Amino acid sequence: MGNELLFYRLLIIIAGVLSLTLSLFSYLKLKNAPGARQYMFVTLLSAIFTFLYAFELSAATLKEIKFWLGLEYIVMPFIPAFILLMCLEYIGIKLRQRYLFLLFSLPLVTVFMHHTNELHHLYYSAVGLRADAPFPIVSLEYGPFFYVHSFYLFLCLSTSIIILLLQLKKSIFRFRVQLIIMVAGLFAPIVANSFYLNDLSPYGIDLGPVSMSISFILHGVALFSLQMFNVLPIARERVFDNMLEGVIVLNEKGVIVDFNKAILRVMPVLGTLSIGKGIAIVLTGNEKLVELITRGEECEYECVEGIRNEHYQVRFSQVVNKRGASIGTIVTFANITERIEMQQKLSELANFDGLTKVCNRRYFMDQTVAILESILHKEIDATLIMFDIDHFKMINDTYGHEAGDVVLSKVAHVAKTSLRSQDLIGRYGGEEFIILMPAFNVEEAVNLADTIRKAISESLTYFHNDHIMVTASFGISSIQITPLNQEEAFKQALRNADQALYAAKDNGRNNIQIYTEQFQAV
């Protein structure tokens, strides 16, 4: 029989060591995580209670047993309260001070009632030794206040289970696994206490300390394998599910901790199994987005998915612990597509001619100077073409200004369709247009100008019942790129092309002239 008692002592001591180990680990590694502080306290109290109960089982007399029982009741009544607080904070609920006072008031009363039991016998009506046990085991006849404390214990544990189960539906898979493990752990002390209170445990030994250690082992499984306290509380759904911005949470190693539904528009590859994986692994194939997140600087991101094209403002917020050390990053993607599209429209209004949809004069000049700067050291040619519509005033006078607008749009469209992607066309004013052709010499510019000239003369502009035919005259000048002032080089070429254009007008219109001192016709 001594060996049997030794087995129970060792079992309880092992349970105490496990509880103490978990308490120390949570203190060293997890004290700033949600719910971890309460976890640390409850495992510490459980360890103390368990070791004290091991001493109780080693006692040889009733007096010694009462002594250790009294010490047990200094810590044991507070364990249910800390378990409830742990679960509440895990889901993001913090009790106000007055509720904390109410929660801990009954354990304080329990301690008082237990230590003054000899005066009123409300906690135990009788205390003795069991006659059917082969070793000294206390026999307790419960008083009314013992049942008050038992009800409090079951209420705290049941409430903890209920508030965790209520989170199952609105939690992602990873959180559900954690919740189920936590709930399973909470059932262990309920079952053990039911056995003890109904005198079903062997020789009346209280298996509560062992059951609590089993409970904390299950919580430890969640703690170590699923990093239970290294993620945001379950209450994150309350915020995440209603956010318009896409949010993804990474720990300090770039591992995905959490994300909301809105982020799926940016990262459709995310799923339940993405939790716990590195962001670079999950976003394999999207190096641009991985680099953006790795860099961690606020920026804009263009997301192209099929025919959908959206723009996002990307912001980074560091998650820090109480010591100020970074423990993760919240990456937010705010949809700014409407703003970007509005800016693009405003840019078009500011930089493009509203009628012909080509560059306006100011924007053309700015862009030309920038292009000339970019090709300054490449030793390539650049040519400028200026052309205008012949007898345009006659068109306005004959068909009206509305018809003239249609002709302008038609001519601009014909010219644009003949250009390369790197060429630039703008409306210089009235019926005059200018074209910049980088990497084109004068001879190549003449060929292109002639193509445009023929296309304009062969096209018809339909306006109501009228078919309007127009021609255009062209002046061409090379641009003398210098390392000093590209704006002045452009202005000089513009003056030269303008003179060549006037020469084309004087030469009968619908022709091309190259700027030379003699204005030789082509």
GIRA-V126062 format. One record per backbone hydrogen bond with DSSP energy under -1.0 kcal/mol. NH is the residue of the N-H (numbers start at 0). CO is the residue of the C=O. If there is no record, write none. Layout:
nh = <NH | NH>
co = <CO | CO>
//
This chain:
nh = <4 | 5 | 6 | 7 | 8 | 9 | 10 | 11 | 12 | 13 | 14 | 15 | 16 | 17 | 18 | 19 | 20 | 21 | 22 | 23 | 24 | 25 | 26 | 27 | 28 | 29 | 32 | 35 | 38 | 39 | 40 | 41 | 42 | 43 | 44 | 45 | 46 | 47 | 48 | 49 | 50 | 51 | 52 | 53 | 54 | 55 | 56 | 58 | 64 | 65 | 66 | 67 | 68 | 69 | 70 | 71 | 72 | 73 | 74 | 75 | 77 | 78 | 81 | 82 | 83 | 84 | 85 | 86 | 87 | 88 | 89 | 90 | 91 | 92 | 99 | 100 | 101 | 102 | 103 | 104 | 107 | 108 | 109 | 110 | 111 | 112 | 113 | 114 | 115 | 116 | 118 | 120 | 124 | 125 | 127 | 129 | 138 | 140 | 142 | 144 | 146 | 147 | 148 | 149 | 150 | 151 | 152 | 153 | 154 | 155 | 156 | 157 | 158 | 159 | 160 | 161 | 162 | 163 | 164 | 165 | 166 | 167 | 170 | 175 | 176 | 177 | 178 | 179 | 180 | 181 | 182 | 183 | 184 | 185 | 186 | 190 | 191 | 192 | 193 | 194 | 195 | 196 | 197 | 198 | 199 | 203 | 204 | 210 | 211 | 212 | 213 | 214 | 215 | 216 | 217 | 218 | 219 | 220 | 221 | 222 | 223 | 224 | 227 | 229 | 233 | 235 | 236 | 237 | 239 | 240 | 241 | 242 | 245 | 247 | 248 | 249 | 250 | 253 | 255 | 256 | 257 | 259 | 263 | 264 | 265 | 266 | 269 | 273 | 274 | 275 | 276 | 278 | 281 | 282 | 283 | 285 | 289 | 290 | 291 | 292 | 293 | 294 | 295 | 298 | 300 | 302 | 304 | 307 | 309 | 311 | 312 | 313 | 314 | 316 | 318 | 320 | 323 | 326 | 328 | 329 | 330 | 331 | 332 | 333 | 335 | 339 | 340 | 341 | 342 | 343 | 344 | 345 | 346 | 347 | 348 | 349 | 350 | 351 | 352 | 356 | 358 | 359 | 363 | 364 | 365 | 366 | 367 | 368 | 369 | 370 | 371 | 372 | 373 | 374 | 377 | 382 | 383 | 384 | 385 | 386 | 387 | 388 | 389 | 394 | 395 | 396 | 397 | 398 | 399 | 403 | 404 | 405 | 406 | 407 | 408 | 409 | 410 | 411 | 412 | 413 | 414 | 415 | 416 | 417 | 418 | 423 | 425 | 426 | 427 | 428 | 431 | 432 | 433 | 434 | 435 | 436 | 438 | 444 | 445 | 446 | 447 | 448 | 449 | 450 | 451 | 452 | 453 | 454 | 455 | 456 | 457 | 460 | 462 | 465 | 467 | 472 | 473 | 474 | 475 | 476 | 478 | 480 | 488 | 489 | 490 | 491 | 492 | 493 | 494 | 495 | 496 | 497 | 498 | 499 | 500 | 501 | 502 | 503 | 504 | 505 | 506 | 507 | 508 | 512 | 514 | 521>
co = <0 | 1 | 2 | 3 | 4 | 5 | 6 | 7 | 8 | 9 | 10 | 11 | 12 | 13 | 14 | 15 | 16 | 17 | 18 | 19 | 20 | 21 | 22 | 23 | 24 | 25 | 29 | 32 | 34 | 35 | 36 | 37 | 38 | 39 | 40 | 41 | 42 | 43 | 44 | 45 | 46 | 47 | 48 | 49 | 50 | 51 | 52 | 55 | 60 | 61 | 62 | 63 | 64 | 65 | 66 | 67 | 68 | 70 | 71 | 71 | 74 | 75 | 77 | 78 | 79 | 80 | 81 | 82 | 83 | 84 | 85 | 86 | 88 | 87 | 95 | 96 | 97 | 98 | 99 | 100 | 103 | 104 | 105 | 106 | 107 | 108 | 109 | 110 | 111 | 113 | 115 | 116 | 140 | 140 | 138 | 136 | 127 | 125 | 122 | 121 | 142 | 143 | 144 | 145 | 146 | 147 | 148 | 149 | 150 | 151 | 152 | 153 | 154 | 155 | 156 | 157 | 158 | 159 | 160 | 161 | 163 | 164 | 167 | 171 | 172 | 173 | 174 | 175 | 176 | 177 | 178 | 179 | 180 | 181 | 182 | 186 | 187 | 188 | 189 | 190 | 191 | 192 | 193 | 195 | 194 | 200 | 201 | 206 | 207 | 208 | 209 | 210 | 211 | 212 | 213 | 214 | 215 | 216 | 217 | 218 | 219 | 220 | 221 | 226 | 89 | 232 | 233 | 234 | 235 | 236 | 238 | 239 | 332 | 330 | 257 | 328 | 254 | 250 | 276 | 248 | 248 | 246 | 260 | 261 | 262 | 262 | 266 | 270 | 271 | 255 | 273 | 253 | 277 | 278 | 280 | 282 | 285 | 286 | 287 | 288 | 289 | 290 | 291 | 313 | 311 | 309 | 307 | 304 | 302 | 300 | 333 | 298 | 331 | 329 | 327 | 324 | 320 | 318 | 249 | 316 | 247 | 314 | 245 | 312 | 310 | 335 | 336 | 337 | 338 | 339 | 340 | 341 | 342 | 343 | 344 | 345 | 346 | 347 | 357 | 352 | 424 | 350 | 359 | 360 | 361 | 362 | 363 | 364 | 365 | 366 | 367 | 368 | 369 | 370 | 374 | 436 | 476 | 434 | 474 | 432 | 472 | 430 | 470 | 390 | 391 | 392 | 393 | 394 | 395 | 399 | 400 | 401 | 402 | 403 | 404 | 405 | 406 | 407 | 408 | 409 | 410 | 411 | 412 | 414 | 415 | 435 | 433 | 358 | 431 | 431 | 428 | 386 | 425 | 384 | 423 | 382 | 380 | 440 | 441 | 442 | 443 | 444 | 445 | 446 | 447 | 448 | 449 | 450 | 451 | 452 | 453 | 467 | 465 | 462 | 460 | 387 | 510 | 385 | 512 | 383 | 381 | 478 | 484 | 485 | 486 | 487 | 488 | 489 | 490 | 491 | 492 | 493 | 494 | 495 | 496 | 497 | 498 | 499 | 500 | 501 | 502 | 504 | 503 | 473 | 475 | 511>
//
